[in-house]
């Protein structure tokens, strides 16, 4: 009788935490998104650019962006001024440098007025998020009444990158959700569906979706990989054909948008020139604090990323079968965030290692706890919050002047990602299958399900 009461009390506490996390998600995500629907967000520029592509105009030209700016969207005084003086891309990051595949996929929304298009995008985003929640529980092999399942749902709802991604309307969130769902459809052997989901994910945002495609290639899932690559090729062909059919000069502006974004644009700038640089989660933010050279910083970040990738490839290829797919995917997802430009909402990929942690917790409690502690900083947008506090003078200047403030404290989320990648690679090494089949290590995904 006492055990039943304890179990019921534990369940009530867990459900209470789930309710709190769900409330936080609704308030910081959908509610804020609805309230800011008339303001500028990350979906507005791709929407206008997709409309430009549909009309056969240059989607990467600032003049086109100004010309097609929807009447239902907020109009800003800086737009005509910065288009005229050529600083719009550097100052605002628009028109975005999304690939042509992204604009092709967003083009159907361009047939709708801006307010309806944004509302539909929000609904799709939330719908995919709910599907992803169900998928995570099934990937973990939990029952919905299991305490680990409730905790997994609670932690996922509490992840701040999802809140930020929903509010901003960034395509990264949809790319993450589609990628996670693709992991489940692949496990169910729905290979065509999986290929479509991966192609759309990579087409919307290559920095997100390509890690799922890379995993399929490394694991020799040839049918999924082949169909996904064929679909991506088709998207590129459709995108280029529309522009070439209209004799639209676009390549120069596209290359310029990318160059400005990565070299002089304020959004991707990881130096003190960008007051919001701690909203980035790539390694350059940390490395620049130590080396002070932009070129050397980029070289080091790419080198570190390449080393981590090679270690991941070796660990993945040395193990037969797909029993530890969540561990492998978790590692490559975290690694992919480090060497190139990524913002806070891209850390929604952490939902994969989060799921893996709950699967493997009983088998390796210490590593599970450390992994959770490294994911914990992403329950709040820490870098942006500290930037705001510092700008408002709430942090003493005596602290801000120390070297470790900009090198360790402010980019603490990037340190967490780097350490998490090392930990996941270590986990992969622990589960490498020895040369003798008789010594096969029991996969954590099948041995620790509650």
N, C-alpha and C positions, 0 to 999 in steps of 0.2 A: 504493500500500500504506500509506504514511504517512497519507494522508487518511482511509483507512478506519479506521485505528487511532484517529486523532483523533476521528472521528465516533463510534466505539464508546465511547471514553473519555467523550466529552461526554454520550452517552446514558446511560451508567452513572451519571454524576454527577447528571444530571437525575432519573433513576429513584430514586436515593438520597434526593434532596430530596423527591420525591413520597412516598416511604416514611416519611420523617421527619414530613412534614406530615400524612399519613394517621394515623400513630401519635398525633401531638398531637391531632388531631381526635377520635379514638376515646377517648383518655384524658380530655380536657377536656370532651367532649360526652357520648356515650352512657354511658361508665363512671361518670362523676359523676352522671348522671341516674338510673341504676339504684341507685347507693348512696344517693341522697337521695330515693328514691321514697316513703318514709314521712314525709318532712318537708313543710313548706309550700312550694308552688310556685305559679306564675302560672296554672296550669290548674285548680287546685282551686276557686277562687271561681266562674269561669264554669261549671264542671261542676255545682256546687251550684245556681247561679242558673238554669241550663238545666233542672235537675230541678224547681226551683220553678215555672218557666214551664210545664213539662209537666204539673204537678199543678194548675195554675191558681192558684198563689199569687204574691204580689208578689216578683219576682226581685231587686228593688233594696232590699228592706227588711232591715236588719241582724238583726231578730228572726227573719226567715225563714231567713237564712243560718245562724244559731245552731241553729235548730230542725232543719234538714236536714243539719247537718254529719255527714259519713259516719263510721260506726264504724271503718272501716279507715284513716282519715286520722289524723294526729297531732292531739291535742287540746291547746290552749294555755290557760293560766290567764288570759291577757289577754282572751280572747273574751267570756265572760259579763260581766266587769267593764266592758269598753269598750262593749259593747252597752247595758248598763244606763245608763252615763253619757253615751252618745251621741257618743263620740269614736272609734269604730271606723273610720269612713270616713276621717277626717282623719289618724289615726295609722297605719293599715295599708293604706288604699286599697281596702278591701273593704266591702261588695259592689262589684265593679267597675262602671264606668260604660259597659261595652260596650253597643252598640245592640242592639235586640231581634233584629235579623237574625243577630247573632252567636250569641245564645242558641238561636235556632231551628236553626241549623246544628250546634251542639254537642249539641242535645237527644238525638240517637240514642245518644250516649255515656252519657247519664243512665239508660239502661235497664240498664247494666252496673254491677256493684259498683265502687267507686272504684279498687281496685288493678288490675282488668282494664281499666277505662276509661283509666287513665293509661298502662298498658302498650300498649294499642292506639294511643293518641295518639302515643306515642314511636315505635312501629313505623311509623305513617303518616308522621310527620315525617321519619324517616330514609329511608324509601322515596322520598318526594318529593325529598329532598336528592340521592339517587343519580340519580334521573331528571333533576334539574336539572343535575347535572354533565355528563351526556351531552348535554343540550340546549345547554349553553354551548359545548361543542366544535363541535357542528353549526352553531350560530349564527355562530360565528367562521369556519366553513368550513375547519377544520383536519382533518388526519388524526390519529388517536390516537398515531401514532409521531412526529409532528412535534414538535420541541422547544418551539415556542410552545404547543402543546396541553398538553404535560406541565407547562409552567410555569403555564398558566392553571389547570389542575386543582390544582396545588400551592398556588398563591396562594389559591384558593377554599377549599380544605381548611384553610388556615392562618388565615382570617379569624375573628377572635375573636367577632364578633357571632353567628356561627352556633353556636359553642360555648356561649355564654351563653344563647342562645335555646333550645337543646336542653335544657340543664340546668334552666332555669326553666319549660320547657313553655309558653312564651308563644305565643299564637296568631299573633303577628306573623311568626314564622318560616314557618309554613305559608302565610300570605298572600303573603310574598315568593316562596316556591318556586312557588306556583300562578301568580303573575304572570309570573315568568320563563318557565315552561313555556308560558303563554299566548302569549308573544312567538313561540315556535317554532311552535305550532299555527296561529297567524295567518299565519306565513310559508308554512306548508304548505296554507293556504287551508281549514283545518278551522274554519269560522267559528262554527258552533254550539258546538263544543267550546271554542273560544276564549272565546265569550261566557259559557259556564258557568263556566269557570275564573276569569275576571275578576269575575263576579258573586259567586262564593264568596269570592274574595280580598277584594273590597270589603265583602262582608257580614260576614266575620270581623273585619276591622280596616280601617275606611274610610281612616284616615291612610296606609295602605299601598296598598290596592287601587285607590283612586280615581285615582291618577296614571296607571295603565294605562288606565282608562276614559276619562280626559281625553284621553290621547294618541289613542285611537280616535276620539273626537269631533272633535278638531282635524284629524285626517287624513281625516275624512269616511268612516270605516268604519261606515256607517250600519247595516248589518245586525248587525254585532257589537255596536255601541253599543245599538241598539234592543232586541236580545234580552237583553243584560246588564241594561239598565235595567228591562225587563219582569220579569226574574227577581228583581231586587232589590225591585221593587214587590210581587211575589208573596210574598217572604219577609217584608216588612213587614206585608202583609195577614194572612198566616197568624199572625204573632206577635201582632198586635193582636187578631185574632179570638179567639184562645185566651183572652187576658186579659179581653176584653169579654164573652165567653161565660160566664166564671166571675164576672163583675161584680167584678173584682179592681182595687182602687185601687192604681195603680203609678206614675203620671206624676209625682206630687209627689216621691216618693223618687228617681225617675230624675233629675229636674232638680236635686234637692238633691245627689245623688252627683256630678253634673258640676260643680255650683257649688263644692262642697267640694274636689274634685280640683284645679280650676284656680285657686281663690282661697286656700284655707287648708290644703289637704291637704299632707301632708309629702312625698308622692311626686313631685308636680309642682312643688314649691316651688323656685324658682331663687335664693332669697336665702340668706344664711348661716344662717337658721333650720334649713335642711335640711343636715345634715352630709354627706349623700350626693348633693348636687346635681350634682357633676361626673360622675355616672353619666348625666346628661341630655346630649343632643346638640343641643338647640335653641338658637337665637340669644340667647334671653333670659338665659342664664347669663353670656354675655360682656357683653351690653349693660348689665345691672344693675351690673356692676363699674364702669361709667363714669358712669351717670346716677343710680343710687341710688333710683329711683322705680319701683315695680311697674307702675303704670299707664302711665307714659311708656315703660318697657321693653317692655311688650306692644305698645303702639302702634308703636314703632320696629321691632320684630321683624316685625309684620304688614306694615308699610310696605315694609321691605326685601324681604320675601317677595313682595309684590305687584309691586314693580319688577322683580325677577328673573323673575317669571312673565310679565309683559308682554313683556320682552325675549325670553323663550323662545317666546311665542306669535308674535311678529313673525318670529323666525328660522324657526320651523316652517312658518308659512303662506307665507313667501316662497320656499319650495323645493317644487318639484313632485315627486311620486313618494315612495316609501317606502324608497329605497335606503340612507338613513342613519338608519334607525329606531333602531338601538342608541345612536347619538349623541344623538338627540332624547330617547329614553327615559332615558338616563343622566342627562341634564341635568335633566329634570323630576323624576326620582327623588331626586336630591341636593337640589334646590330644595325639594321637599316636606318634607324633614327639618328645615328651618331655622326656619320661623315659628311652629310649633305644638309642643305637648308630644310629645317622643320620647325614648325611652331607648336605651341602647347597642345592644341587640339589633336595634332597627329599622334600624341601619346595615348590616344584611345586604343592603339594597338596593344597596350598593356593588358587589355582584357584577356589576351592569350596566355601570358605567363601567370596572370591571376587565376585563371581556370586550372592551369597546370599545378599551381601551388596547392590548391584544394584537393586535387587528385592524389598528389604524392605526399601529403602532409604526414600521414601516419607512418610512412616508410622512412622518411627523413625529416624528423620534427625540427631539428636545428636549422637545416637549410630552408625549410618551409617558413620558419619564423623570420629568418634573415631576409628572405625574398619578400615577405609581406612588409617588413619594415622598409625595404627599398622602394616598394610601391606606395607606401603610406603617404609620402610627400605629394602625390598626385591627387589626393583627396581635396586639395585646395590649390588654386593657381598661385603657388608660393612666390615665384619670381616676380610676377606682375604685382602681387600684393605688397611685397617688399619695396618694389620700385615706387609704388604710390605712397607708401609710408615715408620713404626717404625723400621724395619730392615735396611732401607736405611738411617736412621737418620733424616728423615724429621719431626719427632715429638720430641719436646724438652724433654730431660731426666727428667727435673723437673716435667713434667706432668706425664710421664710414671711411676714414683716412687710412685704416690699416690695410695691408696688402691682402689679407685673407678675406676681407669683406667682399671684394669683387671677384676674387679667385676661388673662394670656397662657399661662402654663405649665400651670396646672391644666385650663383648657378648650382645650388644644391641639388636640384632636380636632374641636372645633366650628370653630376657625379653619381647620383642614384642609378641612372640608366646605364652608365659605364660599368659600375660595379655589378649591376644585375646581369649585364651581358656576360661578364666574367663568370659569375656564379652559374648561369645557365649552361655555359660551355663546360664548366667543371662537372655539372650534372650529366651532360651528354657523355663526358669521358668516363664517368662512373658506370654508365649503362652500355658501354661498348661491348659487343659480343666478342668473347675470346675466339681464338682459332678453332678450338674444339667445340662442336655443337653440343656435347654433353654438358658443357659448363655454362650453358645459356643463362644469362641473368634474367630473372623474372621481371617483366615490364611493370613499372609502377602503376600504369594506367589500368592494369587488370588485377593487381595484387592489393590495392589499397582502397578499393571502392567501399564506401560505407553503406 
